[in-house]
Amino acid sequence: ALRRLSLMNRHKQLAASVILAATLAVPGTPALAAEPVVVEATLQAPVKEVWRLFTTGEGMQSWMVARADMDLRLGGLMRTRYLADGPLGDDKTIVNRVLSFEPERMLSIQVHKPPSDFKWKKAVESTWTVIHFQPITPASTRIRVVTMGFDDSAESREMREFFAQGNG
C-alpha cells in the first residue's frame, strides 16, 4: 500500500511538472510560427517509470488522459481520449502513429487522426512530436518534448500558439 501511495504521489508530481512546463513553454515574447514548441521538465522518478507513464495505456491514464492505449512498435498507434464521457475509439479520440522509438530514451509520434472537433486539421498533418527521456540520477529524469513542422500559414500559427500555451 505504501509503494502504491508513493507511485500515486510521483504521478501527481509528474502531471504537475508537465502541466507547469507546458504553461511556461513560451516566455513573454512571441516566437516565429515555424519554431518548434519545446517543453522541458525534470521529474522526480526513474527513467523506467517515466517511460512507462508515456508509453502504456495504464501509465497515460494515471496522469494525462481519461482513456488510452498504446501499441508501442514502429507504425503502432497511440490512442488517447481526454474525457471519460465516451469510449476510446470514438470521434473524440486522438490517434497518433509511432514514427520511431528507442526504449527509455526517445519516442516520436505524429497525429494520424485528430478528434472530430479539432479545428486545425490541415495544419496538424505536417507536425510531429519527439519526446526525449534523459536519466539525471537513478531517481530523476529530464524530459524534453519537441513539437515540430509548423509553417507560416495562419492555421499553423494559431495551432502552434495553442500548443505553446499548453493546449489551452
Buried (B, 14 or more C-beta within 10 A) or exposed (E): EEEEEEBEEBBEBBBEBBBEBBEEBBEEEEBEBEEBBBBBBBBBBBBBBBBBBBBBBEBBBBBBBBBBBBEBEEEEBBBBBBEEEEEBEEEBBBBBBBBEBEEBEBBBBBBBBBBEEBEBBEBBEBBBBBBBBBBEEEEBBBBBBBBBBBEEBEBBBEBBBBBBEBEE
